[in-house]
Amino acid sequence: MRAVSLQPGIGRTHWMTHNTLVVERTGSIDAIWPLICAELERYPALRTVRVQLNPRPGRDEQVRWRQCRTQ
């Protein structure tokens, strides 16, 4: 989703499946999560997709998964 990848703190995005958006991040999750959800929630079909947040380059972090809405 191009609109998400243009947000600060996000390097690149791609769809792993039709329900999972992968985000290569350069910023902290706390900083980028509201930006991601603001874009996804603009589209009813995307509000409940699973978002895979990959670790920042060079950091010892784990992959995280989140969802903006459950319904």
N, CA, C and O of each residue as an XYZ file, in Angstrom:
284
protein
N       0.852     -1.171      0.000
C       0.000      0.000      0.000
C       0.896      1.231      0.000
O       1.601      1.509      0.970
N       0.854      1.933     -1.069
C       1.762      3.065     -1.285
C       1.582      4.176     -0.241
O       2.570      4.747      0.221
N       0.355      4.485      0.130
C       0.115      5.568      1.089
C       0.792      5.296      2.429
O       1.283      6.223      3.074
N       0.822      4.045      2.848
C       1.503      3.696      4.107
C       3.001      3.840      3.943
O       3.671      4.357      4.837
N       3.545      3.390      2.813
C       4.996      3.431      2.622
C       5.547      4.850      2.510
O       6.754      5.052      2.640
N       4.696      5.818      2.274
C       5.136      7.212      2.192
C       5.206      7.904      3.551
O       5.670      9.041      3.640
N       4.758      7.245      4.590
C       4.745      7.835      5.927
C       6.160      7.835      6.528
O       6.948      6.933      6.244
N       6.484      8.835      7.351
C       7.800      8.855      7.993
C       7.982      7.655      8.920
O       7.054      7.256      9.624
N       9.182      7.088      8.911
C       9.478      5.947      9.766
C       9.170      4.608      9.125
O       9.342      3.562      9.751
N       8.706      4.634      7.862
C       8.382      3.406      7.151
C       9.210      3.356      5.873
O       9.164      4.260      5.039
N       9.972      2.264      5.747
C      10.832      2.131      4.579
C      10.101      1.597      3.361
O      10.188      2.178      2.279
N       9.378      0.492      3.528
C       8.720     -0.168      2.405
C       7.585     -1.020      2.938
O       7.614     -1.466      4.085
N       6.594     -1.240      2.103
C       5.494     -2.137      2.457
C       5.230     -3.076      1.292
O       5.491     -2.735      0.139
N       4.713     -4.254      1.595
C       4.261     -5.170      0.556
C       3.259     -6.141      1.159
O       3.244     -6.370      2.369
N       2.431     -6.703      0.305
C       1.423     -7.659      0.738
C       2.017     -9.051      0.725
O       2.450     -9.527     -0.325
N       2.045     -9.721      1.884
C       2.492    -11.110      1.960
C       1.358    -12.025      1.490
O       1.575    -12.966      0.726
N       0.146    -11.728      1.964
C      -1.067    -12.404      1.525
C      -2.119    -11.312      1.361
O      -1.838    -10.141      1.616
N      -3.310    -11.676      0.943
C      -4.352    -10.644      0.800
C      -4.828    -10.127      2.157
O      -5.571     -9.147      2.217
N      -4.407    -10.777      3.254
C      -4.783    -10.334      4.599
C      -3.616     -9.874      5.456
O      -3.823     -9.496      6.609
N      -2.387     -9.893      4.926
C      -1.213     -9.525      5.720
C      -0.369     -8.498      4.982
O       0.167     -8.774      3.909
N      -0.256     -7.308      5.567
C       0.589     -6.236      5.048
C       1.896     -6.240      5.828
O       1.887     -6.146      7.055
N       3.015     -6.350      5.128
C       4.332     -6.337      5.761
C       4.883     -4.921      5.703
O       4.884     -4.286      4.648
N       5.355     -4.430      6.849
C       5.917     -3.090      6.941
C       7.377     -3.199      7.359
O       7.694     -3.707      8.435
N       8.259     -2.716      6.491
C       9.677     -2.593      6.824
C       9.823     -1.219      7.456
O       9.678     -0.198      6.783
N      10.107     -1.198      8.729
C      10.076      0.076      9.440
C      11.472      0.601      9.751
O      12.422     -0.163      9.921
N      11.567      1.908      9.819
C      12.784      2.575     10.260
C      12.533      3.353     11.541
O      13.478      3.787     12.200
N      11.274      3.534     11.897
C      10.894      4.245     13.108
C      10.346      3.301     14.163
O      10.157      2.111     13.913
N      10.096      3.846     15.341
C       9.547      3.030     16.435
C       8.090      2.679     16.154
O       7.387      3.414     15.461
N       7.653      1.568     16.690
C       6.267      1.139     16.503
C       5.313      2.186     17.064
O       4.291      2.487     16.448
N       5.639      2.742     18.230
C       4.754      3.742     18.832
C       4.569      4.963     17.929
O       3.501      5.575     17.922
N       5.599      5.315     17.174
C       5.514      6.484     16.295
C       4.777      6.182     15.002
O       4.036      7.029     14.502
N       4.967      4.989     14.452
C       4.384      4.716     13.136
C       3.009      4.059     13.176
O       2.255      4.160     12.208
N       2.668      3.389     14.273
C       1.399      2.672     14.308
C       0.184      3.571     14.059
O      -0.688      3.183     13.281
N       0.086      4.741     14.674
C      -1.072      5.601     14.372
C      -1.127      6.022     12.899
O      -2.214      6.191     12.347
N       0.021      6.189     12.269
C       0.064      6.571     10.854
C      -0.425      5.433      9.966
O      -1.153      5.656      8.999
N      -0.020      4.219     10.303
C      -0.456      3.049      9.539
C      -1.966      2.886      9.650
O      -2.652      2.723      8.641
N      -2.480      2.928     10.863
C      -3.922      2.746     11.062
C      -4.733      3.862     10.419
O      -5.818      3.611      9.895
N      -4.234      5.070     10.451
C      -4.955      6.178      9.821
C      -5.153      5.911      8.331
O      -6.214      6.219      7.786
N      -4.162      5.351      7.675
C      -4.284      5.030      6.250
C      -5.181      3.817      6.023
O      -6.056      3.852      5.158
N      -4.976      2.747      6.785
C      -5.763      1.532      6.585
C      -7.239      1.742      6.890
O      -8.097      1.183      6.206
N      -7.542      2.531      7.894
C      -8.938      2.725      8.293
C      -9.725      3.588      7.315
O     -10.943      3.714      7.446
N      -9.060      4.174      6.356
C      -9.759      4.918      5.311
C     -10.549      3.986      4.395
O     -11.470      4.419      3.703
N     -10.180      2.696      4.398
C     -10.791      1.712      3.509
C     -11.409      0.591      4.342
O     -10.677     -0.150      4.999
N     -12.715      0.447      4.334
C     -13.372     -0.576      5.166
C     -12.790     -1.979      4.991
O     -12.685     -2.719      5.969
N     -12.416     -2.354      3.793
C     -11.883     -3.701      3.554
C     -10.501     -3.912      4.169
O     -10.075     -5.053      4.344
N      -9.804     -2.838      4.495
C      -8.444     -2.953      5.039
C      -8.368     -2.753      6.549
O      -7.300     -2.932      7.136
N      -9.443     -2.398      7.169
C      -9.428     -2.091      8.607
C      -9.018     -3.267      9.476
O      -8.459     -3.071     10.555
N      -9.285     -4.476      9.028
C      -9.002     -5.649      9.853
C      -7.827     -6.481      9.350
O      -7.611     -7.593      9.834
N      -7.067     -5.965      8.390
C      -5.920     -6.741      7.912
C      -4.873     -6.868      9.014
O      -4.792     -6.039      9.921
N      -4.091     -7.909      8.913
C      -2.996     -8.139      9.850
C      -1.773     -7.384      9.327
O      -1.472     -7.428      8.134
N      -1.079     -6.699     10.218
C       0.107     -5.931      9.844
C       1.321     -6.559     10.513
O       1.382     -6.684     11.736
N       2.279     -6.950      9.691
C       3.535     -7.498     10.203
C       4.549     -6.367     10.240
O       4.898     -5.800      9.204
N       5.019     -6.043     11.429
C       5.979     -4.960     11.621
C       7.368     -5.569     11.799
O       7.687     -6.110     12.858
N       8.184     -5.477     10.761
C       9.526     -6.052     10.823
C      10.465     -5.168     11.633
O      10.254     -3.959     11.723
N      11.507     -5.763     12.224
C      12.447     -4.989     13.043
C      13.177     -3.932     12.224
O      13.355     -4.065     11.013
N      13.589     -2.892     12.912
C      14.396     -1.859     12.268
C      15.764     -2.434     11.921
O      16.283     -3.269     12.662
N      16.349     -2.010     10.826
C      17.672     -2.512     10.440
C      18.711     -2.253     11.526
O      18.783     -1.160     12.089
N      19.511     -3.275     11.809
C      20.588     -3.126     12.773
C      20.165     -3.148     14.231
O      20.992     -2.908     15.110
N      18.912     -3.425     14.506
C      18.402     -3.454     15.881
C      18.060     -4.874     16.279
O      17.667     -5.680     15.436
N      18.203     -5.182     17.538
C      17.842     -6.491     18.060
C      16.391     -6.430     18.534
O      16.118     -6.316     19.729
N      15.472     -6.506     17.583
C      14.046     -6.432     17.865
C      13.349     -7.631     17.240
O      13.897     -8.275     16.345
N      12.166     -7.927     17.701
C      11.385     -9.032     17.168
C      10.353     -8.524     16.172
O       9.965     -7.356     16.189
N       9.925     -9.420     15.317
C       8.806     -9.119     14.425
C       7.556     -9.003     15.287
O       7.363     -9.795     16.210
N       6.719     -8.035     14.998
C       5.459     -7.843     15.727
C       4.306     -7.864     14.736
O       4.451     -7.455     13.584
N       3.168     -8.341     15.195
C       1.954     -8.341     14.385
C       0.891     -7.558     15.137
O       0.719     -7.704     16.347
N       0.194     -6.735     14.398
C      -0.902     -5.949     14.984
C      -2.049     -5.852     13.992
O      -1.924     -6.175     12.810
N      -3.166     -5.396     14.526
C      -4.367     -5.211     13.738
C      -5.020     -3.922     14.220
O      -5.170     -3.711     15.424
N      -5.403     -3.072     13.296
C      -6.010     -1.793     13.683
C      -7.374     -1.998     14.330
O      -7.693     -1.368     15.338
N      -8.170     -2.876     13.748
C      -9.499     -3.208     14.281
C      -9.730     -4.696     14.165
O      -9.162     -5.354     13.293
N     -10.547     -5.218     15.025
C     -10.876     -6.638     14.957
C     -12.213     -6.886     14.276
O     -12.516     -8.016     13.895
N     -13.010     -5.844     14.122
C     -14.310     -5.987     13.450
C     -14.540     -4.835     12.522
O     -15.579     -4.772     11.863
